[in-house]
């Protein structure tokens, strides 16, 4: 197979890395067809390069012409190369060095959330769940926000007929309490952190913080949910079943989430649409659809009519970051 047809995509995390080898196929639903895919334990390899070599050797389909690695961490640009350091791994990535070591002519590094932005144009209708449907403007900015391990934010704009996804650190804007309960929550967190960012609340660990805060408010001792291997997931599961304090915690989480996404939308005016990504939203869809998230999103005083004009959708494809990396690699 001609290596011009092959592309490599990766979603690189501190715990797991997903690698995928694809063949360009413009008529395919996502613009390419996956030929091989494998999930690796990241810590099992001394470098990303050695992991990719293992994957390509096992696939035995030839060397790809281009590759894009979506990385859980900041990516810096220096002339014609990108650098990245993973937050939870001692890996320092250099796109130029990786290309030379792997024999791949075009290697690119993207922030993992930035990669999600490149998936928007090929997501199928069934991979998007609407919370508010309105007409969208062609060529207008699109906003992607997602709570998961942290809070990711990117802005997608049109540039010369192509979508360009811009990573931001919008997840670290300051938390803006909106009522007495949220004022108390802010004070509770300020006792632990010198500055309370939205990511302190809108993340898996943030949901746990909210639950601990409510236990304190109700003068209750810590319970078994906090002893689970994944307490955030346990709280979410109990909330979906209608359990008392977990449900209260998730509802508060979603009100803060909706308000924060609304603030970010005010700052960017994404008339091309607002997309909710990340691992938490798909797991809490029944509660996201009860209206509180969108009420908090739109509750912007004089700006409410503007907020009610924006399309808001939840991305339900868990591999959208990998899909975006593949779409970006296919440009070269």
FINURO-291230 format. One record per residue (C-alpha): x, y, z; residue in one letter. Coordinates in Angstrom, 3 decimals. Each point is the difference from the previous one (the first is absolute). Example, Ala and Ser with C-alpha at 12.3 -4.5 7.8 and 13.67 -1.06 7.14 Angstrom:
// FINURO-291230
PT px py pz residuo
PT 12.300 -4.500 7.800 a
PT 1.370 3.440 -0.660 s
***
This chain:
// FINURO-291230
PT px py pz residuo
PT 0.000 0.000 0.000 x
PT 1.307 3.463 -0.887 x
PT 0.984 1.833 3.140 x
PT -1.678 3.103 -1.467 x
PT -3.293 -1.661 0.909 x
PT 0.924 -0.823 3.604 x
PT -0.429 2.271 2.996 x
PT 0.671 -0.608 3.682 x
PT -2.134 1.481 2.761 x
PT 0.489 -0.208 3.753 x
PT -1.731 1.101 3.182 x
PT 2.859 0.133 2.510 x
PT -0.843 0.028 3.697 x
PT 1.916 -0.410 3.226 x
PT -1.680 -3.360 0.630 x
PT -1.019 -1.369 -3.395 x
PT 0.873 0.725 -3.616 x
PT -2.152 -0.958 -2.970 x
PT 1.750 -0.393 -3.372 x
PT -1.772 -0.351 -3.320 x
PT 1.287 -0.550 -3.534 x
PT -2.365 1.166 -2.716 x
PT -0.304 0.163 -3.771 x
PT -1.182 3.255 -1.546 x
PT -3.481 -0.522 -1.434 x
PT -1.809 3.259 -0.848 x
PT -3.356 -1.756 -0.449 x
PT 0.142 -1.768 3.372 x
PT -2.202 1.437 2.784 x
PT 2.989 1.514 1.833 x
PT 2.241 0.492 -3.037 x
PT 2.197 -3.026 0.752 x
PT -0.273 -3.714 0.728 x
PT 1.695 -1.518 3.055 x
PT 2.290 -2.909 -0.858 x
PT 1.534 -0.716 3.405 x
PT -0.577 1.222 3.529 x
PT 1.520 -0.806 3.364 x
PT -0.224 1.347 3.530 x
PT 3.219 0.100 2.031 x
PT 0.827 0.581 3.650 x
PT 2.079 3.160 -0.317 x
PT 2.327 -0.722 2.923 x
PT 1.041 -3.303 -1.603 x
PT 2.204 1.876 -2.485 x
PT 2.983 2.241 0.528 x
PT -1.078 2.286 -2.839 x
PT -2.843 0.627 -2.385 x
PT 2.346 -0.735 -2.911 x
PT 0.683 -3.548 1.232 x
PT -3.739 -0.584 0.443 x
PT -0.731 1.147 -3.563 x
PT 2.790 -2.202 -1.349 x
PT -1.562 -2.972 1.772 x
PT -3.419 0.829 -1.436 x
PT 1.177 0.517 -3.586 x
PT 2.112 -3.159 0.121 x
PT -2.957 -2.040 1.202 x
PT -2.373 1.522 -2.582 x
PT 2.537 -0.659 -2.811 x
PT -1.839 2.229 -2.470 x
PT 2.824 2.372 -0.844 x
PT 1.100 3.409 1.189 x
PT -2.612 2.765 0.148 x
PT 0.500 3.211 -1.923 x
PT -1.238 2.198 2.851 x
PT -0.796 -0.293 3.701 x
PT -1.765 2.072 2.603 x
PT 0.308 -0.587 3.738 x
PT -2.663 1.503 2.271 x
PT 1.838 0.565 3.285 x
PT -1.375 0.481 3.513 x
PT 2.043 3.109 0.716 x
PT 1.041 3.365 -1.423 x
PT 1.657 0.106 -3.427 x
PT 2.441 2.739 -0.940 x
PT 1.007 1.041 -3.504 x
PT 3.491 0.954 -1.133 x
PT 0.335 0.731 -3.709 x
PT -0.901 -3.241 -1.808 x
PT -0.142 -2.343 2.986 x
PT -2.121 -0.592 3.109 x
PT 1.063 -0.956 3.493 x
PT -2.058 -1.559 2.778 x
PT 0.507 -1.409 3.465 x
PT -2.637 -2.292 1.432 x
PT -1.319 0.952 3.405 x
PT 0.111 -3.520 1.467 x
PT 2.861 -1.592 -1.960 x
PT 3.708 0.828 -0.342 x
PT -0.392 0.255 -3.766 x
PT 1.319 3.031 -1.862 x
PT -1.276 0.013 -3.568 x
PT 1.591 1.749 -2.974 x
PT -1.898 -0.358 -3.276 x
PT 3.130 0.387 -2.154 x
PT 1.983 -2.606 1.939 x
PT -2.926 -2.423 0.001 x
PT -0.423 0.350 -3.754 x
PT 3.685 -0.746 -0.568 x
PT 0.012 -2.991 2.372 x
PT -3.195 -1.500 -1.409 x
PT 0.615 0.758 -3.656 x
PT -3.263 1.947 -0.271 x
PT 0.301 3.150 -2.176 x
PT -2.677 2.020 1.808 x
PT -0.416 -0.255 3.787 x
PT -2.181 2.418 1.958 x
PT -0.825 0.425 3.689 x
PT -3.315 1.440 1.157 x
PT -1.432 0.659 3.425 x
PT -2.559 -2.757 0.581 x
PT -2.878 2.450 0.222 x
PT 1.171 1.881 -3.051 x
PT -0.250 -3.302 -1.866 x
PT -3.678 -0.284 0.937 x
PT -0.582 3.250 -1.875 x
PT 1.184 -1.638 -3.214 x
PT -2.641 -2.719 0.336 x
PT -3.015 2.323 -0.181 x
PT -0.422 -0.034 -3.773 x
PT -0.198 -3.788 -0.225 x
PT -2.079 -0.887 3.042 x
PT -3.173 -1.818 -0.999 x
PT -3.424 1.230 1.099 x
PT -0.327 -2.933 2.399 x
PT 3.277 1.060 1.678 x
PT -1.513 3.344 1.017 x
PT -2.794 0.437 2.514 x
PT -1.669 3.439 -0.197 x
PT -0.804 1.966 3.144 x
PT -1.050 3.105 -1.948 x
PT -0.462 0.051 -3.778 x
PT 0.215 3.254 -1.923 x
PT 1.158 0.996 -3.502 x
PT 3.792 0.260 -0.202 x
PT 2.039 2.459 -2.014 x
PT 2.407 -1.385 -2.582 x
PT 3.634 0.999 0.610 x
PT -0.851 1.147 3.553 x
PT 2.138 -1.040 3.021 x
PT -0.833 -3.214 1.835 x
PT 0.669 -0.549 3.686 x
PT 0.930 -3.366 1.516 x
PT -0.048 -0.431 3.790 x
PT 0.385 -3.246 1.890 x
PT 0.305 -1.143 3.589 x
PT 1.876 -3.227 0.654 x
PT 3.292 -0.443 1.824 x
PT 0.246 3.776 -0.389 x
PT -1.965 2.685 -1.846 x
PT 0.963 0.409 -3.651 x
PT -0.899 2.942 -2.225 x
PT 0.758 0.638 -3.659 x
PT -1.268 2.325 -2.691 x
PT -0.424 -1.119 -3.606 x
PT 0.116 2.674 -2.719 x
PT 0.057 -0.052 -3.788 x
PT 3.303 0.936 -1.590 x
PT 0.324 -0.028 -3.782 x
PT -2.815 -2.501 -0.379 x
PT 1.371 -2.386 2.618 x
PT -0.966 -0.402 3.624 x
PT 2.747 0.934 2.438 x
PT -0.250 -1.097 3.617 x
PT 1.638 2.238 2.592 x
PT 0.826 -1.394 3.428 x
PT -0.646 2.287 2.970 x
PT 0.383 -0.096 3.769 x
PT -3.580 1.134 0.510 x
PT -0.526 -2.723 2.584 x
PT 2.113 2.034 2.396 x
PT -2.155 3.125 0.070 x
PT -1.181 0.931 3.471 x
PT -3.128 -1.595 1.443 x
PT -2.849 2.536 0.140 x
PT -2.541 -0.940 2.720 x
PT -3.608 0.855 -0.857 x
PT -1.888 -0.515 3.274 x
PT 0.495 -0.388 3.750 x
PT 0.690 -3.728 -0.230 x
PT 2.649 0.544 -2.676 x
PT 1.502 2.817 2.098 x
PT 0.408 -2.503 2.811 x
PT 1.478 -2.552 -2.393 x
PT 2.509 2.587 -1.183 x
PT 1.048 0.743 3.587 x
PT 0.286 -3.737 0.698 x
PT 2.391 -0.418 -2.947 x
PT 1.951 3.180 0.742 x
PT 0.962 -1.546 3.325 x
PT 1.786 -2.723 -2.003 x
PT 1.281 1.864 -3.055 x
PT 1.507 3.430 -0.432 x
PT -2.215 0.558 -3.043 x
PT -3.229 -1.752 -0.970 x
PT -0.165 -0.668 -3.733 x
PT -2.969 -1.545 -1.771 x
PT 2.040 -3.179 -0.526 x
PT 0.080 -0.455 3.791 x
PT -3.750 -0.658 -0.322 x
PT -0.607 -1.146 -3.565 x
PT 1.958 -3.247 -0.056 x
PT -0.238 -3.418 1.565 x
PT 1.882 1.191 3.074 x
PT -2.173 3.128 -0.005 x
PT -3.180 -2.061 0.312 x
PT 1.565 -1.742 2.994 x
PT 0.823 3.405 1.527 x
PT -3.608 1.078 -0.446 x
PT -1.218 -3.180 1.678 x
PT 2.362 0.496 2.953 x
PT -1.228 3.572 0.310 x
PT -3.637 -1.133 0.133 x
PT 0.812 -2.619 2.633 x
PT 1.482 2.784 2.107 x
PT -3.002 2.257 -0.622 x
PT -2.372 -2.764 1.109 x
PT 2.299 -0.861 2.933 x
PT 0.413 -3.569 -1.221 x
PT 3.098 -2.210 0.318 x
PT 1.875 -1.208 -3.077 x
PT -1.716 -3.046 -1.474 x
PT 0.872 -3.039 -2.071 x
PT -0.257 1.795 -3.335 x
PT 3.206 1.869 0.774 x
PT 1.773 -3.296 0.657 x
PT -0.726 -1.361 -3.483 x
PT 2.835 -0.414 -2.525 x
PT -1.692 2.687 -2.119 x
PT -2.104 2.101 2.391 x
PT -1.122 2.427 -2.731 x
PT -1.440 -2.870 -2.057 x
PT -1.701 -1.422 3.116 x
PT -1.574 3.365 0.813 x
PT -1.226 0.329 -3.586 x
PT -1.488 -3.488 -0.051 x
PT -1.875 0.589 3.253 x
PT -1.235 3.351 -1.277 x
PT -1.481 -1.661 -3.087 x
PT -1.899 -2.379 2.250 x
PT -1.535 2.976 1.796 x
PT 1.958 -0.339 3.257 x
PT -0.150 3.081 2.256 x
PT 3.375 1.647 0.622 x
PT 1.716 -1.358 -3.143 x
PT -2.858 1.417 -2.073 x
PT 0.312 3.352 1.773 x
PT 3.751 0.000 -0.721 x
PT -0.438 -0.758 -3.707 x
PT -2.743 2.610 -0.384 x
PT 2.270 2.623 1.555 x
PT 2.862 -1.179 -2.224 x
PT -2.187 0.352 -3.117 x
PT -1.232 3.474 0.953 x
PT 3.607 1.158 0.367 x
PT 0.903 -1.796 -3.229 x
PT -2.805 1.655 -1.966 x
PT 0.817 3.455 1.387 x
PT 3.697 -0.402 -0.837 x
PT -0.670 -1.176 -3.551 x
PT -2.324 2.985 -0.366 x
PT 2.713 2.396 1.168 x
PT 2.456 -1.505 -2.484 x
PT -2.618 0.344 -2.741 x
PT -0.451 3.682 0.869 x
PT 3.741 0.464 -0.378 x
PT 0.171 -1.711 -3.408 x
PT -3.488 0.394 -1.581 x
PT 0.018 -3.477 -1.585 x
PT -2.805 0.470 -2.513 x
PT 1.242 -3.184 -1.660 x
PT -1.024 -1.987 3.074 x
PT 1.021 -1.021 3.503 x
PT 1.231 -3.575 0.437 x
PT 0.207 -1.737 3.370 x
PT 2.751 -2.639 -0.003 x
PT 1.920 -1.845 2.724 x
PT -0.733 -3.210 1.820 x
PT -2.513 1.286 2.555 x
PT -2.855 1.408 -2.104 x
PT -0.877 -3.243 -1.858 x
PT -0.267 -1.812 3.339 x
PT -2.386 2.591 1.426 x
PT -2.193 0.585 -3.069 x
PT -3.374 -0.641 1.677 x
PT 0.801 2.674 2.591 x
PT 1.508 2.374 -2.565 x
PT -3.272 -0.170 -1.899 x
PT -2.177 0.997 2.963 x
PT 0.422 3.708 -0.804 x
PT 2.240 1.234 2.826 x
PT 3.185 -0.055 -2.077 x
PT -1.568 2.067 -2.782 x
PT -1.748 2.298 2.469 x
PT 3.365 0.837 1.553 x
PT 1.535 0.314 -3.489 x
PT -2.600 2.575 -1.079 x
PT -0.377 1.886 3.277 x
PT 2.135 2.982 -1.013 x
PT -2.302 2.915 0.796 x
PT -0.210 2.364 -2.976 x
PT 1.862 -2.550 -2.110 x
PT -2.601 -2.778 0.411 x
PT -1.514 0.597 -3.489 x
PT 3.462 -0.425 -1.511 x
PT 0.644 -3.233 1.916 x
PT -3.325 -1.392 -1.145 x
PT 1.145 0.398 -3.625 x
PT 2.925 -2.437 0.334 x
PT -0.059 -3.685 -0.894 x
PT 1.310 -2.202 2.833 x
PT 0.798 -3.698 -0.520 x
PT 1.674 -2.791 1.979 x
PT 2.619 -2.084 -1.821 x
PT -0.706 -3.647 0.822 x
PT 2.848 -1.578 -2.029 x
PT 2.614 -0.998 2.635 x
PT 2.733 -0.187 -2.666 x
PT -0.516 3.509 -1.395 x
PT 3.554 1.020 0.967 x
PT 1.458 -2.908 -1.969 x
PT -2.331 0.826 -2.881 x
PT 1.176 3.613 0.025 x
PT 3.646 -1.075 0.010 x
PT -0.654 -2.200 -3.038 x
PT -1.767 2.839 -1.796 x
PT 2.924 2.335 0.675 x
PT 2.589 -2.545 -1.161 x
PT -1.967 -0.462 -3.232 x
PT 0.733 3.603 -0.942 x
PT 3.638 -0.824 -0.757 x
***
